[in-house]
């Protein structure tokens, strides 16, 4: 059985300090709303039924996840190990433990989202996928491990018309 994982970078954030408290900007909310609509149109009923959403505890990621969750009628779980500079390996370990029966949407930050996508697809710790704000990468795999996933779809707000 093929497993699905969606990795999303939060929308554009407003400047501010401390970093974990930075909110989405108006542009960021617009970007995320576009991507939430795209996800709702992209996921079929079976995919949506299996989908769970987890987000970084940082404010902008929580706001991003809330917008998507409202569109998809799903709750959001906080996942502390997906903040911007967290290492990839614990996230892969978490996926192996939690993402074998459900599909997940992880809402996080650069550089983690790019590094996680790169590691799962390419297997190389130096690989990273550039991800603009609110970008979504859709991956499939038989098992969540380095180099075992295929990038099935990649979209960001500027691509959507």
C-alpha positions in Angstrom: 0.0 0.0 0.0 1.3 3.4 -0.9 1.4 6.0 1.8 0.8 9.7 1.3 2.5 12.7 2.9 1.8 16.4 2.2 4.5 18.8 3.4 3.5 22.5 3.5 5.5 25.6 4.3 3.6 28.2 6.2 2.4 31.3 4.4 4.3 34.6 4.3 4.9 35.9 7.8 4.9 39.4 9.1 8.2 40.8 10.5 8.6 40.6 14.2 10.3 39.2 17.2 10.4 36.8 18.9 10.4 34.5 15.8 8.0 31.9 17.2 5.3 34.6 17.6 5.4 36.0 14.1 1.9 35.9 12.6 0.9 35.5 9.0 0.8 38.7 6.9 -2.3 39.5 4.8 -0.4 38.1 1.8 0.4 35.0 3.8 -3.3 34.4 4.7 -4.2 34.9 1.0 -1.5 32.4 -0.1 -2.7 29.8 2.3 -6.3 30.2 1.4 -5.5 29.6 -2.2 -3.5 26.5 -1.3 -6.2 25.2 1.0 -8.7 25.5 -1.8 -6.3 23.7 -4.1 -5.9 20.9 -1.6 -9.6 20.5 -1.1 -10.0 20.2 -4.9 -7.0 17.8 -5.2 -7.8 15.3 -2.4 -10.4 12.7 -3.2 -12.9 11.5 -0.5 -10.7 8.5 0.5 -7.6 10.7 0.8 -9.4 13.3 2.8 -10.9 10.7 5.2 -7.4 9.4 6.0 -5.8 12.8 6.3 -4.5 14.2 9.6 -2.9 17.6 10.0 0.0 18.4 12.3 1.7 21.8 12.6 4.7 23.4 14.2 3.9 25.2 17.4 5.1 28.5 15.9 2.2 31.0 15.4 2.5 31.3 11.6 2.4 27.6 11.1 -0.5 27.2 13.5 -2.4 30.0 11.6 -1.6 28.3 8.3 -2.8 24.9 9.5 -6.0 26.4 10.9 -6.9 27.9 7.5 -6.3 24.6 5.7 -8.0 22.6 8.5 -11.1 24.8 8.2 -11.3 24.3 4.5 -10.8 20.5 4.9 -13.0 20.2 8.1 -10.1 18.6 10.0 -8.6 19.2 13.4 -4.9 20.3 13.8 -2.4 18.6 16.1 0.7 20.4 17.3 3.9 18.7 16.6 6.9 20.2 18.5 9.6 18.5 16.5 8.9 20.4 13.2 10.1 23.9 14.0 12.5 25.6 11.5 15.9 24.3 12.5 14.9 20.9 13.9 16.8 17.9 12.5 15.2 15.7 9.9 15.9 12.3 11.4 13.4 12.6 14.4 10.7 13.7 11.9 11.4 10.6 9.8 11.3 8.4 13.0 8.0 10.1 13.9 6.6 9.3 10.4 7.6 5.7 10.7 5.7 5.5 14.0 2.7 7.5 13.1 2.2 7.7 9.4 1.7 4.1 8.4 -2.1 4.1 8.8 -3.0 7.7 8.0 -2.0 10.3 5.5 -0.5 13.5 7.0 -0.2 17.1 6.2 2.8 18.6 8.0 2.8 22.4 8.2 6.2 23.7 9.1 9.1 26.0 8.0 12.2 26.3 5.9 14.7 24.9 6.1 13.0 21.8 7.7 10.4 21.4 5.0 12.9 21.5 2.1 15.4 19.3 3.9 12.7 16.7 4.9 11.4 16.5 1.3 14.9 16.3 -0.1 15.9 13.5 2.4 12.7 11.4 1.8 13.0 11.7 -2.0 16.7 11.9 -2.7 18.1 10.2 0.4 21.0 12.6 0.6 21.4 14.7 3.7 22.5 17.6 1.5 19.3 17.5 -0.6 16.7 20.2 -0.1 13.7 21.3 -2.2 13.3 25.1 -2.4 9.8 25.8 -1.1 8.3 29.3 -1.4 5.8 30.3 1.2 2.6 28.2 1.3 4.1 25.7 -1.1 2.9 22.1 -0.8 4.8 18.9 -1.8 2.9 15.7 -2.1 4.9 12.5 -1.6 4.1 8.8 -1.8 6.1 5.9 -0.4 5.8 2.3 0.7 7.8 3.3 3.9 9.0 6.6 5.2 12.8 6.4 5.0 15.6 8.3 3.3 15.4 8.0 -0.5 12.2 5.9 -0.5 9.6 8.5 -1.5 8.5 9.9 -4.8 7.5 13.5 -5.3 4.1 13.3 -6.9 3.1 16.9 -6.9 4.5 20.3 -6.0 2.5 23.5 -6.1 2.8 27.0 -4.7 0.4 29.9 -4.8 2.0 31.7 -7.8 1.3 28.7 -10.0 -2.5 28.7 -9.3 -4.7 30.8 -11.5 
